[in-house]
């Protein structure tokens, strides 16, 4: 969430960066400043009346101690007026604060200066390409056909148990999933991340803290009776570990990794692009979360991006890195890199990771601060990235490593799978 003082002091810049996002309600910025002016005025009036009421109460007490009851009773006549004024100004202040908060929570984060204007994924900037497409021939099969041929994934059984978008992994398909999870976790731990196991359900405060609420409530599964939400990503519970926490500057950066299933309603998703593993309601993912010093957070972002690229290189996959344009970025992000692997059989790119810097947008909601050496506290920067989301990685492995003899397992995974080929 953007800070009101920042909006007041940087009105022109805020308007410019929101336009990069194609944000339409630019009039909200002046409304926010006007509401903040009204809020400040009400607060000043409330403070003045409260001070006068306190002063009068002290005078009454002193007069009573001096035995001047008549004078004290005369002053008491004013106390009811003070109470009415305090009540009126308090109600007015609460009204302004509610209206102000209502607008602030709907404002997206401001894009970094390097983020270009654009309306959709077609306007994203390609910043790197690694490797070349696998030579698998014209008759290569898509992953859903390979999954059926080798009895790795049963999509229909998932429909029977839960519905579309909930596949059942079987045999070597399940072992490949587990191998990828363990490989990603071990790699993250080796890179200095601390593994955590977190709840798979969150409360509304956690959803608000990382920006899923009130923006994305329609995309999350809601357990209404208990007012809990199934997590869309481990980012949410892991980052909320630090909600309402004041850290020490010397503890930064804090690096956590977690494996969780992820649950997304994906309302409105349909068509060929969601077939097989391309888009699911439940999938597995290993997540990276960092809490960083504001001075270092963009170096951290580059490090995280390079780390994810390193995983893809170890898997031997052809991929590219995109810097998302303003119109394609998530609500909470200031800058995002997407990593996409090439789907040999589908002949298209599949997103497998997003790595983002949220700057202070989440930490302002979370009240996540750190205290510097001078004792002054300030908001930290939060970052997260997928390292990696499994479904499309599995799809890419099945499609790009298919041969006449079977599906060859990337060498780096063989110690985890216990087999070299699926046949």
C-alpha positions as CSV (number, residue, x, y, z in Angstrom):
1,X,0.0,0.0,0.0
2,X,1.3,3.4,-0.9
3,X,2.0,5.9,1.9
4,X,-0.1,9.0,2.1
5,X,2.9,11.2,2.8
6,X,4.7,9.9,-0.2
7,X,1.7,10.6,-2.4
8,X,1.4,14.2,-1.1
9,X,5.1,14.9,-1.6
10,X,5.5,13.2,-5.0
11,X,2.1,13.8,-6.6
12,X,3.4,14.3,-10.2
13,X,5.6,11.2,-10.0
14,X,2.8,9.1,-8.6
15,X,0.5,10.1,-11.5
16,X,3.2,9.4,-14.1
17,X,4.0,6.0,-12.8
18,X,0.3,5.0,-12.4
19,X,-0.1,5.9,-16.1
20,X,2.6,3.4,-16.9
21,X,0.3,0.8,-15.4
22,X,-2.7,2.1,-17.4
23,X,-4.4,3.0,-14.1
24,X,-7.6,4.8,-15.0
25,X,-8.7,6.4,-11.7
26,X,-6.0,9.0,-11.5
27,X,-8.5,11.5,-9.9
28,X,-8.2,9.3,-6.8
29,X,-4.8,10.9,-6.1
30,X,-6.2,14.4,-5.5
31,X,-9.1,12.8,-3.6
32,X,-6.6,11.1,-1.3
33,X,-4.7,14.4,-0.7
34,X,-8.0,16.2,0.0
35,X,-9.2,13.5,2.4
36,X,-5.9,13.6,4.2
37,X,-6.2,17.4,4.5
38,X,-9.7,16.9,6.0
39,X,-8.4,14.1,8.3
40,X,-5.6,16.3,9.5
41,X,-7.9,19.2,10.2
42,X,-10.3,17.0,12.1
43,X,-7.4,15.6,14.1
44,X,-6.2,19.1,15.0
45,X,-9.7,20.1,16.1
46,X,-10.1,16.9,18.1
47,X,-6.7,17.4,19.8
48,X,-7.6,21.1,20.6
49,X,-10.9,20.2,22.2
50,X,-9.5,17.3,24.1
51,X,-6.7,19.5,25.4
52,X,-9.2,22.1,26.5
53,X,-11.4,19.4,28.2
54,X,-8.3,18.0,30.0
55,X,-7.3,21.5,31.2
56,X,-10.8,22.2,32.4
57,X,-10.9,18.9,34.3
58,X,-7.7,19.8,36.1
59,X,-9.1,23.2,37.0
60,X,-12.2,21.6,38.4
61,X,-10.2,19.2,40.5
62,X,-8.0,22.1,41.8
63,X,-11.1,24.2,42.7
64,X,-12.7,21.3,44.5
65,X,-9.5,20.8,46.5
66,X,-9.6,24.5,47.4
67,X,-13.2,24.2,48.5
68,X,-14.5,26.4,45.7
69,X,-17.4,24.2,44.9
70,X,-19.5,26.9,43.2
71,X,-16.7,27.8,40.8
72,X,-16.1,24.1,40.1
73,X,-19.8,23.5,39.4
74,X,-19.8,26.4,36.9
75,X,-16.9,24.9,35.0
76,X,-18.6,21.5,35.0
77,X,-21.4,23.1,32.8
78,X,-18.9,23.2,29.9
79,X,-17.8,19.5,30.2
80,X,-21.0,18.2,28.4
81,X,-20.2,20.6,25.5
82,X,-16.7,19.2,25.3
83,X,-18.0,15.6,25.2
84,X,-20.3,16.5,22.4
85,X,-17.6,18.2,20.4
86,X,-15.1,15.3,21.0
87,X,-17.7,12.8,19.9
88,X,-18.5,14.8,16.7
89,X,-14.8,15.3,15.8
90,X,-14.0,11.6,16.5
91,X,-16.9,10.5,14.2
92,X,-15.8,12.9,11.5
93,X,-12.1,11.7,11.9
94,X,-13.2,8.0,11.6
95,X,-15.2,8.8,8.5
96,X,-12.3,10.5,6.8
97,X,-9.9,7.7,7.7
98,X,-12.3,5.0,6.4
99,X,-12.7,6.9,3.1
100,X,-9.0,7.4,2.8
101,X,-8.2,3.8,3.5
102,X,-10.8,2.6,1.0
103,X,-9.0,4.5,-1.8
104,X,-5.5,3.6,-0.6
105,X,-6.1,-0.1,-0.7
106,X,-7.3,0.1,-4.3
107,X,-4.1,1.8,-5.6
108,X,-1.6,-0.6,-7.1
109,X,2.1,-0.3,-6.5
110,X,4.2,2.2,-8.5
111,X,6.3,0.7,-11.3
112,X,10.1,1.2,-11.1
113,X,11.6,3.6,-13.6
114,X,12.9,0.7,-15.7
115,X,9.4,-0.7,-16.1
116,X,8.1,0.4,-19.5
117,X,4.5,1.3,-20.3
118,X,2.4,-1.3,-22.0
119,X,-1.0,-2.9,-22.0
120,X,-0.5,-6.6,-22.1
121,X,2.0,-9.5,-22.3
122,X,2.8,-8.5,-25.9
123,X,4.5,-5.4,-24.6
124,X,6.9,-7.2,-22.2
125,X,10.6,-6.7,-22.7
126,X,12.8,-9.7,-23.5
127,X,16.0,-9.2,-21.5
128,X,17.7,-12.6,-22.0
129,X,17.4,-15.9,-23.9
130,X,19.2,-19.0,-23.0
131,X,19.8,-22.2,-25.0
132,X,18.0,-23.4,-28.1
133,X,14.8,-25.3,-28.7
134,X,15.1,-29.1,-28.3
135,X,15.2,-31.0,-31.5
136,X,12.3,-33.4,-30.9
137,X,10.9,-33.7,-34.4
138,X,7.6,-32.7,-36.0
139,X,5.7,-35.6,-34.5
140,X,6.5,-34.7,-30.9
141,X,3.7,-35.3,-28.5
142,X,2.3,-32.7,-26.0
143,X,2.8,-33.6,-22.3
144,X,-0.8,-34.7,-21.7
145,X,-0.4,-37.4,-24.3
146,X,3.0,-38.4,-22.9
147,X,1.5,-38.5,-19.4
148,X,-1.2,-40.9,-20.6
149,X,1.2,-43.0,-22.6
150,X,3.6,-43.6,-19.7
151,X,0.8,-43.6,-17.0
152,X,2.3,-40.6,-15.2
153,X,-0.6,-38.3,-14.6
154,X,-4.3,-39.1,-14.6
155,X,-6.3,-36.0,-15.4
156,X,-9.7,-37.8,-15.5
157,X,-9.2,-39.4,-12.1
158,X,-8.6,-35.9,-10.7
159,X,-11.9,-34.8,-12.2
160,X,-13.6,-37.7,-10.5
161,X,-12.1,-36.9,-7.1
162,X,-12.3,-33.1,-7.2
163,X,-12.9,-31.6,-10.6
164,X,-10.9,-30.2,-13.6
165,X,-7.5,-28.8,-12.7
166,X,-6.7,-31.3,-9.9
167,X,-4.5,-34.0,-11.5
168,X,-3.4,-37.2,-9.9
169,X,0.3,-38.0,-10.3
170,X,1.2,-41.7,-10.4
171,X,4.3,-43.9,-10.3
172,X,7.3,-42.2,-12.0
173,X,5.2,-39.1,-12.5
174,X,4.7,-38.7,-8.7
175,X,8.4,-39.5,-8.1
176,X,9.4,-36.8,-10.7
177,X,7.3,-34.3,-8.8
178,X,9.0,-35.2,-5.5
179,X,12.4,-35.1,-7.1
180,X,11.9,-31.6,-8.4
181,X,10.6,-30.4,-5.0
182,X,13.6,-31.8,-3.2
183,X,16.1,-30.5,-5.8
184,X,14.6,-27.0,-5.6
185,X,14.6,-27.0,-1.8
186,X,18.2,-28.4,-1.5
187,X,19.4,-25.8,-4.0
188,X,17.7,-23.0,-2.1
189,X,19.2,-24.1,1.2
190,X,22.6,-24.4,-0.4
191,X,22.1,-20.8,-1.6
192,X,21.6,-19.6,1.9
193,X,17.8,-19.8,2.3
194,X,16.3,-21.1,5.5
195,X,13.5,-23.7,4.9
196,X,10.2,-23.1,6.6
197,X,7.0,-25.1,6.7
198,X,4.0,-22.9,6.8
199,X,0.2,-23.3,7.1
200,X,-1.7,-23.8,3.8
201,X,-4.6,-21.7,5.0
202,X,-4.5,-18.0,6.0
203,X,-6.7,-15.5,7.7
204,X,-7.9,-12.2,6.1
205,X,-5.2,-10.2,7.9
206,X,-2.5,-12.3,6.1
207,X,-4.2,-11.9,2.8
208,X,-4.4,-8.1,3.3
209,X,-0.7,-8.0,4.4
210,X,0.7,-9.3,1.1
211,X,-2.0,-7.7,-1.2
212,X,-4.2,-10.6,-2.0
213,X,-7.1,-8.9,-0.2
214,X,-9.1,-7.0,-1.2
215,X,-7.7,-7.3,-4.8
216,X,-7.8,-11.0,-5.5
217,X,-10.4,-12.5,-3.2
218,X,-12.2,-13.9,-6.3
219,X,-9.1,-16.0,-7.2
220,X,-8.7,-17.6,-3.8
221,X,-10.7,-20.5,-2.3
222,X,-12.6,-19.2,0.7
223,X,-13.5,-21.4,3.6
224,X,-16.4,-19.3,4.6
225,X,-17.4,-21.0,7.9
226,X,-13.9,-20.4,9.4
227,X,-13.1,-17.2,7.4
228,X,-9.9,-18.7,6.1
229,X,-8.4,-18.8,2.6
230,X,-6.4,-21.6,0.9
231,X,-3.0,-20.1,0.0
232,X,-2.4,-19.1,-3.7
233,X,1.4,-19.3,-3.1
234,X,3.8,-19.8,-0.1
235,X,4.7,-16.1,-0.5
236,X,1.6,-15.2,1.6
237,X,2.2,-17.2,4.8
238,X,6.0,-16.9,4.6
239,X,6.0,-13.1,4.3
240,X,3.4,-12.8,7.0
241,X,5.8,-14.4,9.4
242,X,7.2,-10.9,9.7
243,X,3.9,-9.0,10.0
244,X,4.0,-6.5,12.9
245,X,7.7,-7.2,13.4
246,X,10.6,-4.8,13.9
247,X,13.8,-6.4,12.6
248,X,17.4,-5.4,13.2
249,X,19.3,-3.8,10.2
250,X,22.2,-6.3,10.7
251,X,19.7,-9.2,10.2
252,X,19.0,-8.2,6.6
253,X,18.6,-9.7,4.2
254,X,16.4,-12.5,5.6
255,X,16.0,-15.4,3.2
256,X,13.3,-18.1,3.4
257,X,12.2,-20.9,1.2
258,X,9.2,-23.1,1.4
259,X,7.4,-25.9,-0.5
260,X,3.6,-25.8,-0.5
261,X,0.8,-26.8,-2.7
262,X,-0.9,-23.7,-4.2
263,X,-4.6,-23.2,-4.7
264,X,-6.1,-20.9,-7.3
265,X,-9.7,-20.7,-8.6
266,X,-8.5,-19.4,-12.0
267,X,-12.0,-18.1,-12.7
268,X,-12.6,-17.7,-16.4
269,X,-9.7,-19.8,-17.5
270,X,-10.6,-22.1,-20.5
271,X,-9.5,-23.1,-23.9
272,X,-6.5,-25.0,-25.4
273,X,-4.0,-22.9,-23.4
274,X,-5.2,-24.4,-20.1
275,X,-5.0,-28.0,-21.3
276,X,-3.0,-30.6,-19.3
277,X,-0.7,-29.0,-16.8
278,X,-0.7,-25.6,-18.3
279,X,-3.2,-24.1,-15.8
280,X,-4.3,-25.9,-12.6
281,X,-6.4,-25.2,-9.5
282,X,-3.9,-27.1,-7.3
283,X,-0.2,-27.3,-8.0
284,X,3.1,-27.6,-6.2
285,X,5.7,-24.8,-5.9
286,X,8.9,-24.0,-4.1
287,X,9.0,-20.3,-3.2
288,X,11.7,-17.9,-2.3
289,X,11.0,-14.9,0.0
290,X,13.5,-12.2,1.0
291,X,13.2,-9.2,3.4
292,X,15.8,-6.7,2.2
293,X,17.3,-3.3,3.0
294,X,15.8,-0.6,0.7
295,X,19.3,0.3,-0.5
296,X,20.0,-3.3,-1.7
297,X,16.6,-4.6,-2.8
298,X,17.2,-4.3,-6.6
299,X,20.5,-6.1,-6.3
300,X,18.6,-8.8,-4.4
301,X,16.1,-8.9,-7.3
302,X,18.8,-9.4,-9.8
303,X,20.4,-12.1,-7.6
304,X,17.1,-13.9,-7.3
305,X,16.5,-13.7,-11.0
306,X,19.9,-15.1,-11.7
307,X,19.4,-17.9,-9.2
308,X,16.2,-19.0,-10.9
309,X,17.9,-18.9,-14.3
310,X,20.6,-21.1,-12.8
311,X,18.0,-23.8,-11.9
312,X,16.6,-23.8,-15.4
313,X,20.1,-24.1,-16.9
314,X,20.8,-27.1,-14.6
315,X,17.6,-28.7,-15.9
316,X,18.8,-28.1,-19.5
317,X,15.7,-26.1,-20.6
318,X,15.5,-23.5,-23.2
319,X,14.1,-20.3,-21.6
320,X,13.8,-16.6,-21.8
321,X,13.6,-13.8,-19.2
322,X,11.1,-11.0,-19.5
323,X,10.8,-7.7,-17.7
324,X,7.1,-7.2,-17.4
325,X,5.5,-3.9,-18.7
326,X,3.3,-1.8,-16.5
327,X,0.1,-3.2,-17.8
328,X,1.1,-6.9,-17.2
329,X,2.5,-6.6,-13.7
330,X,0.8,-7.8,-10.6
331,X,-1.0,-5.3,-8.3
332,X,1.7,-5.3,-5.6
333,X,4.8,-5.4,-7.7
334,X,7.2,-2.5,-8.5
335,X,9.2,-4.7,-10.9
336,X,8.8,-8.3,-12.1
337,X,10.9,-10.7,-14.1
338,X,9.1,-13.7,-15.7
339,X,11.0,-16.8,-16.7
340,X,9.4,-18.8,-19.5
341,X,10.4,-22.2,-20.8
342,X,9.9,-23.3,-24.4
343,X,7.3,-26.0,-24.9
344,X,8.6,-28.1,-27.7
345,X,5.4,-29.9,-28.6
346,X,3.0,-27.0,-28.0
347,X,5.4,-24.5,-29.8
348,X,4.9,-21.8,-27.3
349,X,6.4,-20.2,-24.1
350,X,5.2,-21.3,-20.7
351,X,5.7,-19.1,-17.6
352,X,7.4,-21.1,-14.8
353,X,8.6,-18.3,-12.5
354,X,7.9,-14.7,-11.5
355,X,10.5,-12.8,-9.4
356,X,9.3,-9.5,-8.0
357,X,10.4,-6.6,-5.8
358,X,7.4,-5.1,-3.9
359,X,9.6,-2.3,-2.3
360,X,7.6,-1.0,0.7
361,X,4.1,-1.9,-0.7
362,X,3.7,-5.0,1.3
363,X,5.7,-4.0,4.3
364,X,3.5,-0.9,4.8
365,X,0.5,-3.2,5.0
366,X,2.4,-5.7,7.2
367,X,3.9,-3.0,9.4
368,X,7.2,-4.7,8.7
369,X,10.1,-2.5,9.8
370,X,13.7,-2.6,10.7
371,X,15.6,-0.5,13.1
372,X,18.9,1.1,11.9
373,X,22.0,1.7,13.9
374,X,20.8,5.2,14.9
375,X,17.6,3.6,16.4
376,X,15.2,4.9,13.7
377,X,12.8,2.4,12.2
378,X,11.8,2.3,8.6
379,X,9.9,0.0,6.2
380,X,11.8,-2.9,4.8
381,X,11.5,-4.1,1.2
382,X,10.0,-7.5,0.4
383,X,10.7,-9.7,-2.6
384,X,9.6,-13.2,-3.7
385,X,10.1,-15.6,-6.6
386,X,9.0,-19.0,-7.7
387,X,11.9,-21.5,-7.7
388,X,10.1,-23.2,-9.2
389,X,6.5,-23.9,-10.0
390,X,6.3,-27.5,-11.0
391,X,3.4,-28.1,-13.5
392,X,5.0,-26.3,-16.5
393,X,8.5,-27.5,-15.5
394,X,7.1,-31.1,-15.7
395,X,5.4,-30.3,-19.0
396,X,8.6,-28.9,-20.4
397,X,10.7,-31.9,-19.2
398,X,8.2,-34.4,-20.7
399,X,8.0,-32.6,-24.0
400,X,11.5,-31.4,-24.6
401,X,13.3,-34.7,-23.4
402,X,11.1,-37.1,-25.3
403,X,12.9,-39.7,-27.5
404,X,12.0,-42.8,-29.3
405,X,13.1,-44.8,-26.3
406,X,11.3,-42.7,-23.6
407,X,11.6,-39.5,-21.7
408,X,15.2,-38.8,-20.6
409,X,15.5,-37.4,-17.1
410,X,17.8,-34.3,-16.7
411,X,21.0,-35.5,-15.1
412,X,20.7,-33.2,-12.1
413,X,17.5,-34.9,-11.1
414,X,18.6,-38.5,-11.4
415,X,20.0,-38.7,-7.8
416,X,16.5,-37.7,-6.7
417,X,14.3,-39.8,-9.1
418,X,16.4,-43.0,-8.9
419,X,15.9,-43.5,-12.6
420,X,17.4,-42.1,-15.8
421,X,14.5,-42.5,-18.2
422,X,10.8,-42.9,-18.2
423,X,9.8,-45.7,-20.6
